[in-house]
Amino acid sequence: MGVEVAALKTFYKSNHTQMSRLKRTVGKSGEGTETVEDMSDTDKWVWERFTFLKDHIESVERRNVVSIRGRGREPTEVIIQ
């Protein structure tokens, strides 16, 4: 094929990610989300070619990330003379 392995891995990983995003937004009836017809041409292309992945992609609840940087310290006071 003349394509490097790293390029193929990147291609499939990015399209898998895009397909999982599309799966979250398409087809939830009653929620006013977009349909396949509302997608951009690129999204339609990904949807049509990677639709076989739909049943294998599971949604995972996102975790809230809280920064602990700076906790436990007193606020720094700046005095300008």
N, C-alpha and C positions, 0 to 999 in steps of 0.2 A: 504494500500500500504506500510505502514511502513516508510514513508518519511515525514519529518517535513515540515510544511507549508513554513517556511523561505527558506528551501532548494529548494522547488518547485518554489517559487517566483524568487529566484536567477537564477535558471535554465532557466526559461522562459524569464526573462529580458535579460540575457546575450545572449541567442539565438535570441531574437528579435533584439538586437543590432547588432549581427553578420549578421543577414539576411538583415538589412538595409545597412550594409557595402557592402555585396555581391551584393545587388540590384544596388548600385551605380556603381559597376565595371563590371557587366555582362550585355551583350546584347545590348550595345550601338554600333550599327553597324557603321563601317567606322572609328572608333576611335582606332582600334587596341587593344581593351580591351580584357580581358580574356573571354573565353567561359566556359560553365559548364564543358566541358571535361578537361579544363586546371586547374580546382580547385584541391585543396588537398582533401583527403578522408573525412576529417572532414568538410570542406566547402561544399562538395557534400552532405553529410549527412544532414547538416543544410538546404541547399537549397531544398532538396527533401521533408523534413518533415515540413518545415515552408513556403513553396511556397504560401500557402493560404494567407499569410500576405502581399504578394507583393502589392496587390491593396489597402491595408490599411496603407501602410507606405509612408509618404510624405517627400520629401526632404525639408530641411529648410536651407536657406542661412546662412552660418557661419558668425558670427560677428568677427571683428578684436578687440582683447583685447589689450588695451594700458595701460601700467603701468603708473600711475601718481605719483608713489613713488619718492620722491626726487625733484619734480618740484617746482620751485619757490625759491629754495635755491641756494646760491652761492656754487661753488665747494669747497670741503674741501681741504685745503692745508696742507701737512704734512712736517714739518721741522725737520730734523734729525741733531743733533749737535754732 
